Each structure stands twice: as C-alpha cells, then as structure tokens.
Amino acid sequence: MLAEQLEDDAPVEGEWDVWRRRSGLALAPLAFLLAWWWCAALAPSAQRLAAILAAVVVLWVSEGIPMAITSFLGVAAAVVLHVAPANEAFAPFADPLIFLFIGTFMLAQSIFHHGLDRRFAFAILGLRGVGEHPGRVLAAYGLVTCVISMWISNTATVAMMFPIGLSLLAVMESHGERCAPAYGAALLLATSFAASIGGLATPVGTPPNLIGIGFIRREVGVDLSFFQWMALGLPVVAILFTWSIANLWRGGAVRQGSLAGIARLIAAERGAQGAWTTGQRNTMIAFGLTVFLWVFPGVVALVSGQDDPFYKQLVGTFPEGVVALLGAGLLFALPTNFARHEFTLPWREAVNIDWWIVFLYGGGLALGSLAFKTGLAEAAGRGLTNLLGVHSGFGLLAFSTLLAAVLSETTSNTASANMVVPVVIAFARSAGIDPVLPAVGATMGASLGFMLPVSTPCNAIVYGSGRVPLTAMMRYGIALDVAGVIVVVGVLGVLGPFVLGR
C-alpha cells in the first residue's frame, strides 16, 4: 500500500518532533484561553471562534494530534460553543471541491497500482543521450518528478522517484570517483524540490491549490477554472524548475561527461516492464478523458470568450469535481478481466487514498467560512490593515506570498494555506484591494517550503536517506525560497490581470 510505503521511507521521528508534538498539546488550551480574553471586545460568536481557531492553529503547527482530527474537533467545538448550528458548520464538507479531491486521488491510486508512474519515468530517462551524461540525468530526473507531481500527490511522487534516484546513484558510484557526494545530494534534492514545484502547475497538483481555490470561490465569488490556474501555474513552474536544476547542477557537478552504466540500467528497467497491460491502458483512457474535460472549457473560453453559450453549457454540465468523479468511475467500469469480474481499480486499492487530506480540507474550509460569517475575518483584516499599512494590490500580493512561504517552513503546506488564505482575503477587503491575486499568491506561497526537513514530507524523505546534509538542504532551499517568492509575485503581477481579467 502507498501509505505503508511512505511510512517505510519516512525518517525516524527526532527529539525535536517529539517535543513539538507534546508542546502543542500543552499550548493549545493556553492559546484558547488567551484568544478568548484577547478578543473579548468582539461579538460573542466571533470571540468563541477566535479561541477555537487559536487552539486549532497551535495543533496544526505542532501536529500534537493528527491534523484531520484537529479539523473535525475544531468544527465540532464551533457547534458545542454555539458559533453555528451543526448543519451550517459541517456544510463545507460537501463542497464540490471535496469530490474533486476524492476523484483525483482515485485516479492517482490507479496510476500507482498499475505502475504507470514508473513506466513514464523510465521512458523519459531512457531518451537518447540522457542516461549517458550526469547533467542530463539530473535535468530529466527532475523533469519526470515535476511532471508527475502536477497530477499526483507531491509526497507520493517523491516516494516513487526516491528509490529510482538511489538506483541511479548506485550505478554512478560503481564508476569510482566519478560521482561526488555533492552530486548525490543534488540529485535527491532535485526529487524533493521538483515535486513541490510541479504541484503548483495544476489545481490538483497539491492540496493547498484546491484549498485556495475553494476559499476564493466561497468568499470572493470568483471561480478559477482549471485552465486559468494552469495559465498562471505553468509559467511559475517552468521558470522555477529551470532555475532550481541549474543551481543544483552548479553545486553538484560531476567532471566526467559520460556514464554508460546508467543508460544500461535504464534500458534494463524499461525492458523488464514489458508491454502495456490492460490496466495501464484503461487508466490512461480515464486519466486522459478527465484532463481533457478539465482543460477543454478553458480553451473554448480563450477562443470564444466566457460569455459564449457553449462555454457556459460546458462549465455547467462538466464542473471539475464532477469530471473527477466521472474519470474515477471509469476505473470501476473498464474491465481488466471481464470473465473474472475484475476491473481497473479494485475497491481495496481505492480506499487507500489520502482521506486525511480530504478531511483536513473540509475542516479548514468550514472554519474559514465561519470566520467570515461571524465577522472574525473582517476584524482580523482591519487589524492587519492598521498594523501593516499595505494599501496596494502588488504590495499585498508580495506580502501574502512571503508570509505563506515563511509559515510553510515550520508547518505543513495544507495548514499554511488554511491559515493564510482566509486572512489575506479579509485583509484585502478591509484595505479596499481586490483579494483574488493576493489569495492566489498566498496559495502558491504555501508550497514554497524548501529549506528544512520538517518543511514538507518530500524534504523529510530525501533527508532520511543520509545522503543530503542539512547544510546543503538549507543552502539550496533558502535560495529556492527566495527565488520562488520572486517568481510567483512576478508572474502573478504580470500575467494575473490578463489571465483573470482583474
């Protein structure tokens, strides 16, 4: 199972992690009481919600209890303390984007189950000339990771690519001094960094993207289409990936220019895969149709405009969450052995998707919605406006991207997006600024944690190999953090008004 694979690849929990989790259990009640006292001037429902959110944020950051359970408990506490009735508090768990998560995760599970990810990876690495030059191996290996992570969980992508990277290094090390330790660190860091970067390209690439899109839709009333997000995300990914690989290659260069052993390894792996299986073909049919229906309405809008009746009919008939469910449904309808009643995705595999992210997203969306309904978000926005004095859209875009990036270094990307995006929207409204671009900046910034092993599970997996010194991760990571903020702000500032029409 994928979950078991990730557990096996994860490093043993260190003393810092144990201390962080235990301190969260102690600090959460204290944060609840302090926020209750600090927000006494607010309306009673806003005061109670502020106390709940303070405790939830502490538990999210510390991971004192599982993050999904924290989300459930936060919404349940809002009902118990009469912030909102149960049917209103839990309504966001039925948001259409919840089903986009579920359908996408099932498609990804089928890709893993049938080995399409490895087939694709070795097909790229096996391109003529790639496997004979360390620099091209680094670039192709990173590119494979980046492209796969556009559609599949970043962590799952790294869990799959990580052993491939170790195999490549083993072949290189068989050439004696040709493979320096610096190159090994660079190759494995390319796995982690490229996965996080690639997730920015599509709405389904990483959970923070859907979290941000959900808040923008519910609180601002703006629907960001799959095509619009990709029009902004792909330039960010292209620039940031190119820069990161160039920087890693400069620091981990290998002198010799030809390593035939890697080419032989890749050729052997491709040969061992054999012909395409029925399950692989069926999965590609379902996945290809899903991506087509996600992107096609945006192409129609680009050609004919968003007022075109055909575009409106497409969007109304095939919303993205429904498309994901239709694609996932095909996996249970396309047979691999009809006589034995076997289909592309067995249910025992389908239930292994990352349910915790679904629950975390639902809880974060529920608490964020309550913050706006109770007036807490508006009060927080006014306070930040007075404190920071940011009065321009570009200034808020830069600030929100930087804030989310900094926060994501010490807490999960999903928690960072849940905490920062609603605050940025409220801040923008209070300052009289259009909140869409700053909210998109905060959403992308939440995926820019590259500096520490605790910043993202991707970093933790490669750090656990023992081949990536902490100093190397911090040196490359902080440079990528800075470059990431600059690229996100620059691309959104230039392309955002044209793509979003705002």
Secondary structure, DSSP 8 states (H G I E B T S, - for coil): -HHHHHHHHS----HHHHHHHHHHHHHHHHHHHHHHHHTTTS-HHHHHHHHHHHHHHHHHHHTSS-HHHHHHHHHHHHHHTTSS-HHHHSGGGG-HHHHHHHHHHHHHHHHHHTTHHHHHHHHHHTSTTGGG-HHHHHHHHHHHHHHHHTTS-HHHHHHHHHHHHHHHHHHHHTTGGGS-HHHHHHHHHHHHHHHHHHTTSSTTSSHHHHHHHHHIIIII-----HHHHHHHHHHHHHHHHHHHHHHHHHHS--S----HHHHHHHHHHHHHH-S--HHHHHHHHHHHHHHHHHHHHHHHHHHH-TT-HHHHHHHHHS-HHHHHHHHHHHHHHSEEEGGGTEESS-HHHHTTS-HHHHHHHHHHHHHHHHHHHHTHHHHHHHHHHHHH---SHHHHHHHHHHHHHHHHTTS-HHHHHHHHHHHHHHHHHHHT---HHHHHHHHHHTT---SSTTT-HHHHHHHTTS-S-HHHHHHHHHHHHHHHHHHHHHHHHHHHHHHH--
